Amino acid sequence: MTHRTQESLEMLQTLLIASPIFGIAIFGYISARFKWVSENNSKVLTRFVFYFAVPLFLLRKFVDSDLPEQLPLDLIGSYYIPIGIVYFLGLFIIAKPFRHDRSKSVITALSATFGNGVLLGLPVLLSTVGEEPVVPYFIILAFHGLSLFTVSTILLERAKRLNYIEFEGLPEHAPSTLRSIVDLISSLGRNPILVAIVLGLIMNLLNLKLPYTLDKIAEIMGNTVTGVSLFALGATMSHYKLSGQIGASLTISLSKILLLPALVYVFGTYVFELEKTWLIAALVFAAQPTGVSAYVFAEQYKTGIPLSTTTIMLSTLLSMITLPVIIYLLMS
């Protein structure tokens, strides 16, 4: 067997590993499009994954894992320095040729950096690589929303305030940036995934174990994560559509699924020299398409809604090609 034939077989094997991942998501998409699953059903599935299955899976994983004794600054630097670079590019470079205003530029930057780490990223990781990189993956996740949501909220509130002053003068009811940040931190404190990570870390440090029944419940619930997450993702995607601004959305999508993982690879390999498992976790996370939170922010601040929905849809479709390729390169 020639070297080229061997490479082709390995690539085919990787595609076959990845095909069920997107196959389940496509099945969820078709089910929602044909009304076999209603919009409310897809929301229930998503809430089940977010509030129950993933938190219990994480709690069990963090309680039982051998965790690093110190905060892994090399992992955080490998991921979040590239995040900062791409966010800056989205804010000041990518948005400029498309003439996005202050608020829309923030949505551009958020869409180029915030990935779908739970509904798609976790099933991809478990199905293709296994559970070994789960701990570093969720260490990254622990800072993901906290960092990007906080920065984006500050910038969006500042943009809103500047728009008030520029067009209407500053009214008495002008939004308070501090109030928005307090509300954001409060909501993150109620985030079940972050709560599970923190609780799991505390129990691990105290050398505590889950009671037998709860441990088995967490194990069974954890086994549902991959299938239900992917089906819910597909059903949710059926409610989004390509709604214009293709050029801007394509640029943002490529920044998210290609530029960000490329930068993470460079920093993780040549600057911080991560071990392979941790590098894989960072790259799989970085390669995820834009998450739905970009749309949530766009809807909340009434700016860039078509841009965010088109980017979510386009980056998800493109990731069906890029993710298997990146996974193949990692496994090679």
Residue, then its C-alpha position, 0 to 999 in steps of 0.5 A: m500500500t502506497h503512502r498516498t493510499q494510506e493517507s486517503l484511507e485515514m482521511l476517509q476513516t476520519l470522515l466516517i467518524a465525523s459523519p454520524i455527528f453531522g448526520i444526527a444534526i441533519f436528522g434533527y434539522i429535517s425533523a424540525r423542518f417537517k414539523w415532526v419536532s416543534e420549535n418548543n420541542s427543540k427548546v425543551l431538548t436544548r434546555f435538557v442538555f444545558y441544564f441537566a445532561v451536560p452539568l451532570f456529565l461535567l460534575r462527575k468528570f471533574v470529581d473523578s479526574d486528576l486535575p492540574e495543581q495550578l491554574p493552567l496559564d499555558l492552556i488559557g494563554s494558548y486559547y485566549i490570546p488568539i481570541g483577543i486577536v480575532y476579537f480585535l480584528g472583528l471589531f476594527i478590521i473585519a467590520k470596517p469594509f462592511r461599514h458596521d456601526r459601533s454596535k454592529s462591530v461588537i456583534t461582528a467581533l462576538s460572532a468571530t470568537f464565540g463558538n458552539g462549544v456545548l451543543l456541537g463541540l462536546p459531542v465532536l470531542l467525545s465521538t472523535v477523540g474520547e474523554e481524555p481532553v474533556v477537562p482542558y476543554f471545559i477549563i477553556l469553557a469556564f472562561h469562554g462566556l465570562s470573558l466574551f460576554t463581559v467585554s461585549t456587554i461593556l462595548l455594547e452598552r458604551a455604544k448604546r450610550l454614545n448613540y443616545i448622546e449623539f442622536e437624542g441627548l442623554p436621557e434620565h433613563a439611559p442604560s447603566t453599563l455597571r448595572s448591565i455588568v452586575d446583571l451579567i455576572s449574576s446570570l453567569g452565577r446561575n449558569p448550570i454548566l459553570v456551577a457544575i464545574v465549580l462544584g466538581l472542582i471543590m469536591n475534587l479538591l476536598n477529595l469527595k465523591l458523588p453518592y452511588t445513586l447520584d453518580k449513576i444518574a450522572e453517568i446515565m445522563g452523560n451518555t445522552v449528551t452526544g445524541v441529544s445535543l446534536f439532535a437539538l442543534g439540528a432542530t435549533m438550526s432549522h429556525y435560522k436562515l441565510s438572511g443577507q449580508i453574505g459577504a460579511s458573514l462569510t468573512i466572519s465565519l472563516s475567521k471563526i472556523l479557520l483563522l482562530p484555530a490556526l492562531v491557537y495552533v501557533f500559540g499552543t505549539y510554538v509559544f506555550e508548547l502544550e502537551k498533545t491532549w491539551l492542544i487537541a482540546a483547545l483546537v477542537f474548541a477553537a474550530q467550532p462554528t459561531g454559537v447562538s449567543a451571538y444572535v441572543f446579543a444581537e436580538q437583545y441590543k437590536t443590532g446585527i440580527p441578520l448578520s448574526t443569524t446568517t453567520i451562525m448558519l453559514s459557519t455551521l454549514l462550513s464546519m461540516i467540511t472544516l471540522p473533519v479536516i482539522i480532526y484528521l490533521l490532529m489525529s494524524 
